[in-house]
């Protein structure tokens, strides 16, 4: 394994570890299941962590049946991440629309004295 591949594997392992720590912490300390944002945060974090774990595992098992299975899982993970980004975009648009409509319902602030 050359330096670039070793660095990539180490960084991917770090990403997987950090995502796992976040997921455990968030699960234990926040009611993440009760909101769409919480569920999205958990799903996105776990998907990114799984992608990091994939990189570590494919480095160890780069050939044979395990590698084929891992590559199929990677494809599914990428599709999941794309779907989560679409969901994130939708959530932002809904939140912005909600903020805009709330602003339209508020009365105009009083004019400053002359």
Secondary structure, 3 states (H helix, E strand, C coil): CCHHHHHHHHHHHHHHHHHHHHHHHHHHHCCHHHCHHHHHHHHHHHHHHHHHHHHHHHHHCCCHHHHHHHHHHHHHHHHHHHHHHHHHHHHHHHHHHHHHHHHHHCCCCCCCCC
